[in-house]
Each structure stands twice: as C-alpha cells, then as structure tokens.
C-alpha cells in the first residue's frame, strides 16, 4: 500500500468555495502547514484555497481546475489535500472537463483528499488508476480534541492502516453525490458499496435523496450501504427516523447497512479510502 515518506511534497488547494482571508483562517492554514512539516512533508499552498483578495469571491472555476490539473500531473506531488467545501466543486469539474483526458498521463501514484462538496471530484477521479481518492478534511487534525483525526491520519498516510474494508467504494456527501447523476462522472459500472453522509438536511431531505438513489438504479446492484454521520439529523434527534427509512430500503433491496461515526462533517473523522493504493 502506498504511504507518504519523509520529504514528500503535498499540496493544499481548493476546488470548492474559497476560504475567507480572515485572521482565523490564515492562522489555521499556517498551523496546518507547520503540523505537516513536523511530519517531514514539504507543503505547497495554492492560492485557490482562499477567495480573491480584491473581490472576496471564490476564484474562477478555470483557475481552480488548472491548479488541480497542474498538481495532479506533477510527478513530485504525492498528495493533494482540498481544504474547501460548499457548493462550487462541480464548477471546477466542468472547467476541468476539456482537459480531463490528460489525467490518463498522471506520472506517479498520488492521493486526492477532500470531503463534502468535493464528493463530485472524489468520484470523478475514481476512473484514473494512479489517483487514489480519500474522503477526509485535513484541517480536522487541528480541530479534533480527541485526536482521532490526527492519529488516523498518521495511521493511514504513513503506516497504511485503515479500519475500512479494502474494496471499491463510491459516494460521500449524499446531496453532492447526486449532483453527478446524468453526467459522465457518475459511476458507469454497478455500485456495490456506497458511502453516504451529510451536513445540512433533515429527515425529509435525506428521504428524498434516498428515493432518488433508488429511482436512478443505484440500489439495484448495491451490496453495502455505509452510513456516516448526518449532522442536522443528529442535531434534531431524528436518527430513529433515518434508521426506519434505511431499514425499509435494506429490506426492499437486500443490501447490508454499516454505520460509522468516523465519516462526516464532525471533527473526529478518519480517512475513508475509495480504493486502496
């Protein structure tokens, strides 16, 4: 299994909504760079992490796509960590579309690591043999007081250890995964293992997302549904309603439900590999 080594180059960038240039955000990125350097990694911070300094708006999608493509094709880069989320990652994917075939020329194996809205990028990159998508927000290594995130980062990226089954997975943020329906980047082969989680969205929103998965045929081939944390449902105490809904699909389609507390938008998360390097 591929692991990071001392001296490897990693990149922090943004494919989704740019981070504000507040003192708090700038300090977090600085601290993250220092943390990675303490692990003997060389770190590049791309300007797409942040909003435009003059307009305070997210950088244009062609800029974000070009930055992503450049580092994916750079043989010196071993891992790319996206530190953004929100709504705009599919804009980046659209801008990348004209050049996406060049990803077949990726020279060395590397990780692309992101979460939430970057679900669209994670799943689109599954088609390329030398790119290994990981569902994880790296800034959680700083935010998680329990140290689950930081310890699991070290275990996975430096020691090759994971608690997740070594098979091919799809999905991620449920709302964002459904953005890919009807596009060339939705999985073209039957899905046997699907991860779902979410930030916003009460039980009614999640119910409609699950119905949409059924309508487009995802459940027809599914063997395993991995259910991470749904933050709003948790906050509203609607977990039992979600479980009832999930059980109805489990009984109708025959797949297995697996719950995990370490994938989602909370701090105590672990890297979730979509495929093993």
Buried (B, 14 or more C-beta within 10 A) or exposed (E): EBEBEEEBBBBBBBBBBBBEEEEEBBEBBEEBBEBBEEBEBBBBBBBBBBBBEEEEEBBBBBBBBBBBBEBBBBEEBBBBBBBBBBBBBBBBBBBBBEEBEEBEEBEEEBBBBBBBBBBBBBBBBBBBEBBBBBBBBBBBBBBBEEEBBBEBBBBBBBEEEBEBEEEBBBBBBBBBBBBBEEBEBBBEEEBBBBBBBBBEBBBEBBBEBBEBBBEEEBBEBBBBBBBBBBBBBBEEEBBEBBBEBBEEBBEEBEBEEBEBBBBBBBBBBBBBBBBBB
